[in-house]
Amino acid sequence: MKLSQLGFFCAVVEHGTIAAAAASLHCVPSNITARLRELESQLGVVLFNRENNRLLVTPEGRLVYRKAKQLIDLAAETRSLFSNDSIQGVLRVGALDVALANHLPERLVRYRLEAPGVEVHIRPEHSLFLERLLMDGELDLILTDGPIQHPLLDSRLAFRERLLRVVPKSLSPPTPQDLSRLELYVFGRTCHYRQQVDDWLESSGIQPRAILEIESYPTIFACIAQGIGFACVPESYVDRFASQAHTFQADQAPSLDSSDIYFVWRKNQQSPLIRNFIEVIDRQGD
């Protein structure tokens, strides 16, 4: 069944005769007659009762007309979606918690104001999950640790970030022996930060009293304030908890690499929505 068939059918219903419908559509009557017969054959119902030169719409035909008009109107609306300069679409973005909490809020507000026709769906996940969802096509763009070296992916710097070692204020400076008496708070193994911390522990030889997975920075800082543990925390979170700076001290431990956040997308993704999103978010970072 073709949309053009439904268009011919609706024109006949609205104009009353095949001749009048043909005149309005600038085609020959025989073309409309053939399309109507095809449509009746495909649907398995009679759409018109033919009496002499008159066409009377059957009850089944009235139902088909109602549905056909909805389809034709929807098709016209769809064709007009991208007929102007406003950007529209549905954009699925995944991001690290640190990006959502500390870098994106004001920028996303600005994007919503500039691109109200775009539905933006934001999904927070760990690094490895974000990459998997991007590769599987469930996300259009992710903000994650980078740069990512992959033949199917492209990336671009979004935000500068680094991991800082955060310890109780009473330890100034902390020795390996001090840290071995404390708990270490980390995220799960699907988080890139966890891999950095594990590598740092191995290279430094530090063995904390316990390694606890606590995926809540407020809880982590509360424990550090009580002097019972330490953590490696993104610098933007250290800045965010600056009001509690009298309870902790932060420094960059040797061998803890930078943790810059990158825009990452599939190389074959040509959507202007992605380019526009990156440009707007990046522009606000100037």
C-alpha positions as CSV (number, residue, x, y, z in Angstrom):
1,M,0.0,0.0,0.0
2,K,1.3,3.4,-1.0
3,L,0.6,6.8,0.4
4,S,-0.2,8.0,-3.2
5,Q,-3.0,5.4,-3.3
6,L,-4.5,6.8,-0.1
7,G,-4.2,10.3,-1.5
8,F,-6.2,9.4,-4.6
9,F,-8.8,7.6,-2.5
10,C,-9.2,10.6,-0.2
11,A,-9.5,13.0,-3.2
12,V,-12.4,11.0,-4.7
13,V,-14.2,10.9,-1.3
14,E,-13.8,14.7,-0.9
15,H,-14.6,15.7,-4.5
16,G,-17.4,13.1,-5.1
17,T,-16.3,11.9,-8.5
18,I,-13.2,10.5,-10.2
19,A,-13.3,13.2,-12.8
20,A,-13.3,16.0,-10.2
21,A,-10.6,14.3,-8.2
22,A,-8.4,13.9,-11.3
23,A,-8.8,17.6,-12.1
24,S,-7.7,18.6,-8.6
25,L,-4.7,16.3,-8.8
26,H,-3.8,17.1,-12.4
27,C,-3.9,13.5,-13.6
28,V,-6.0,11.4,-15.9
29,P,-9.1,9.7,-14.5
30,S,-7.9,6.3,-15.6
31,N,-4.9,6.6,-13.3
32,I,-7.2,7.2,-10.3
33,T,-9.5,4.3,-11.2
34,A,-6.5,1.9,-11.4
35,R,-5.2,3.1,-8.0
36,L,-8.6,2.6,-6.4
37,R,-8.9,-0.9,-7.7
38,E,-5.5,-1.7,-6.4
39,L,-6.3,-0.3,-3.0
40,E,-9.6,-2.3,-2.8
41,S,-7.7,-5.5,-3.8
42,Q,-5.0,-4.9,-1.1
43,L,-7.5,-4.2,1.6
44,G,-10.0,-6.9,0.6
45,V,-13.0,-4.6,0.9
46,V,-15.2,-2.5,-1.4
47,L,-14.6,1.2,-0.8
48,F,-17.3,2.6,-3.1
49,N,-20.7,1.5,-4.2
50,R,-20.9,2.3,-7.9
51,E,-24.3,3.3,-9.2
52,N,-24.4,4.6,-12.7
53,N,-21.9,7.5,-12.7
54,R,-22.0,8.0,-8.9
55,L,-19.6,6.7,-6.3
56,L,-21.0,6.2,-2.8
57,V,-18.6,5.6,0.0
58,T,-19.3,2.3,1.8
59,P,-19.1,2.0,5.7
60,E,-15.7,0.3,5.2
61,G,-14.6,3.2,3.0
62,R,-15.5,5.8,5.6
63,L,-13.3,4.0,8.1
64,V,-10.4,3.8,5.6
65,Y,-10.9,7.5,4.8
66,R,-10.6,8.4,8.5
67,K,-7.4,6.5,8.9
68,A,-6.0,7.5,5.5
69,K,-6.4,11.2,6.3
70,Q,-4.5,10.7,9.6
71,L,-1.6,9.1,7.6
72,I,-1.6,11.8,4.9
73,D,-1.6,14.5,7.5
74,L,1.2,12.8,9.5
75,A,3.3,12.4,6.3
76,A,2.8,16.1,5.5
77,E,3.9,17.0,9.1
78,T,6.9,14.7,8.8
79,R,8.0,16.4,5.5
80,S,7.8,19.8,7.1
81,L,10.0,18.8,10.1
82,F,13.2,19.9,8.5
83,S,11.9,22.5,6.1
84,N,13.2,25.4,8.2
85,D,16.4,26.3,9.9
86,S,15.5,25.1,13.4
87,I,17.3,22.0,14.5
88,Q,15.1,19.1,15.6
89,G,15.4,15.5,16.5
90,V,15.9,13.1,19.4
91,L,19.5,13.0,20.8
92,R,20.6,10.3,23.3
93,V,23.7,11.4,25.3
94,G,25.5,9.4,28.0
95,A,27.9,11.0,30.5
96,L,30.0,10.4,33.5
97,D,28.7,11.5,36.8
98,V,31.5,14.0,37.1
99,A,30.5,15.6,33.8
100,L,26.8,15.8,34.7
101,A,27.4,17.1,38.2
102,N,30.2,19.6,37.7
103,H,30.5,20.6,34.0
104,L,27.2,20.2,32.2
105,P,24.3,21.7,34.2
106,E,24.5,25.3,33.0
107,R,25.6,24.3,29.6
108,L,22.7,22.0,29.2
109,V,20.3,24.8,30.2
110,R,21.8,26.9,27.5
111,Y,21.5,24.2,24.9
112,R,17.8,23.6,25.8
113,L,17.2,27.3,25.2
114,E,19.0,27.3,21.9
115,A,17.6,24.1,20.6
116,P,14.1,23.6,22.0
117,G,13.1,21.4,19.1
118,V,15.6,18.7,20.2
119,E,14.6,16.0,22.7
120,V,17.7,15.4,24.8
121,H,17.9,12.3,26.8
122,I,20.8,12.1,29.3
123,R,22.0,8.8,30.7
124,P,24.7,8.6,33.5
125,E,26.9,5.5,33.4
126,H,30.5,4.4,34.0
127,S,33.1,4.7,31.3
128,L,33.0,1.1,30.0
129,F,29.2,1.0,29.9
130,L,29.1,4.3,28.0
131,E,31.5,3.0,25.4
132,R,29.5,-0.2,25.0
133,L,26.2,1.7,24.7
134,L,27.7,4.0,22.1
135,M,29.1,1.0,20.0
136,D,25.7,-0.7,20.3
137,G,23.9,2.3,18.9
138,E,21.9,3.0,22.1
139,L,23.6,6.3,22.5
140,D,24.5,8.9,19.9
141,L,27.2,10.7,21.9
142,I,29.0,10.2,25.2
143,L,31.1,12.3,27.5
144,T,33.7,10.0,29.0
145,D,37.4,9.6,29.8
146,G,39.6,10.0,26.8
147,P,41.0,10.3,24.3
148,I,39.6,6.9,23.0
149,Q,41.7,5.2,20.4
150,H,39.3,3.1,18.3
151,P,38.9,2.7,14.5
152,L,35.2,3.3,14.7
153,L,35.1,6.2,17.1
154,D,36.1,9.9,17.0
155,S,36.7,12.1,20.1
156,R,37.3,15.7,21.0
157,L,38.3,17.3,24.3
158,A,35.3,18.5,26.3
159,F,36.6,19.4,29.9
160,R,39.9,19.3,31.7
161,E,39.9,17.0,34.7
162,R,42.4,15.3,36.9
163,L,42.4,12.9,39.9
164,L,43.5,14.3,43.2
165,R,44.4,12.3,46.3
166,V,42.2,13.5,49.1
167,V,43.2,12.6,52.7
168,P,42.2,13.7,56.2
169,K,43.5,17.2,57.2
170,S,45.4,15.7,60.1
171,L,47.8,13.9,57.7
172,S,50.2,16.6,56.4
173,P,51.7,15.2,54.3
174,P,50.6,11.6,54.3
175,T,53.2,8.8,54.4
176,P,52.6,5.4,52.9
177,Q,52.3,4.1,56.4
178,D,49.6,6.6,57.2
179,L,47.6,5.5,54.1
180,S,48.0,1.9,54.9
181,R,46.1,2.5,58.2
182,L,43.1,4.0,56.3
183,E,40.3,2.8,54.2
184,L,40.3,3.6,50.5
185,Y,37.1,4.5,48.8
186,V,36.7,3.7,45.1
187,F,34.1,3.3,42.4
188,G,33.3,0.0,40.7
189,R,35.6,-1.7,38.1
190,T,33.6,-0.4,35.2
191,C,34.8,3.1,36.1
192,H,38.1,4.3,34.4
193,Y,39.0,6.1,37.7
194,R,39.1,2.7,39.4
195,Q,41.7,1.4,36.9
196,Q,43.8,4.5,37.5
197,V,43.7,4.1,41.3
198,D,44.5,0.3,41.0
199,D,47.5,1.2,38.9
200,W,48.6,3.8,41.4
201,L,48.3,1.4,44.3
202,E,50.4,-1.2,42.4
203,S,53.2,1.3,41.5
204,S,53.3,2.9,44.9
205,G,53.1,-0.3,46.9
206,I,50.5,1.2,49.2
207,Q,48.1,-1.3,50.8
208,P,45.1,0.3,52.4
209,R,43.5,-1.3,55.4
210,A,40.4,-1.9,53.3
211,I,39.2,-1.0,49.8
212,L,35.5,-0.1,49.8
213,E,33.3,0.6,46.8
214,I,31.3,3.7,47.7
215,E,29.9,5.5,44.7
216,S,28.8,8.7,46.5
217,Y,31.2,11.6,46.7
218,P,29.2,13.2,49.6
219,T,29.6,10.0,51.6
220,I,33.3,9.7,50.6
221,F,34.0,13.3,51.8
222,A,32.1,12.7,55.0
223,C,34.3,9.6,55.8
224,I,37.5,11.5,55.0
225,A,36.4,14.3,57.3
226,Q,36.1,11.8,60.1
227,G,39.7,10.7,59.5
228,I,38.9,7.1,58.6
229,G,39.7,6.9,54.9
230,F,41.0,8.6,51.8
231,A,40.1,8.6,48.1
232,C,41.2,9.7,44.6
233,V,38.7,12.2,43.5
234,P,38.2,14.3,40.3
235,E,39.4,17.9,40.9
236,S,36.0,19.4,40.1
237,Y,34.5,17.5,43.0
238,V,37.3,18.8,45.3
239,D,36.4,22.3,44.2
240,R,32.7,21.6,44.8
241,F,33.4,20.5,48.4
242,A,35.6,23.5,49.1
243,S,33.4,24.6,52.0
244,Q,34.7,21.5,53.8
245,A,38.3,22.2,53.0
246,H,39.1,22.4,56.7
247,T,38.5,18.7,57.0
248,F,40.7,17.4,54.1
249,Q,43.7,18.1,52.0
250,A,44.2,17.3,48.3
251,D,47.2,16.8,46.1
252,Q,48.1,15.1,42.9
253,A,49.8,11.8,43.8
254,P,52.6,10.6,41.5
255,S,51.5,8.4,38.6
256,L,47.9,9.5,38.8
257,D,47.3,10.6,35.2
258,S,45.0,13.4,34.0
259,S,41.4,12.4,33.6
260,D,40.2,14.7,30.9
261,I,36.6,14.3,29.6
262,Y,36.0,13.9,25.9
263,F,33.1,14.0,23.6
264,V,33.0,10.6,21.8
265,W,30.9,9.6,18.8
266,R,30.8,7.0,16.1
267,K,32.8,8.0,13.0
268,N,30.0,7.1,10.6
269,Q,27.5,9.3,12.5
270,Q,26.7,12.3,10.3
271,S,23.9,13.8,12.2
272,P,24.1,17.6,12.5
273,L,22.5,17.3,16.0
274,I,25.7,15.9,17.3
275,R,27.8,18.6,15.8
276,N,25.5,21.3,17.1
277,F,25.4,19.8,20.6
278,I,29.2,19.7,20.8
279,E,29.6,23.2,19.4
280,V,27.1,24.7,21.9
281,I,28.5,22.8,24.9
282,D,32.1,23.6,23.9
283,R,31.3,27.3,23.3
284,Q,30.0,27.7,26.8
285,G,33.3,26.3,28.1
286,D,35.3,29.2,26.7
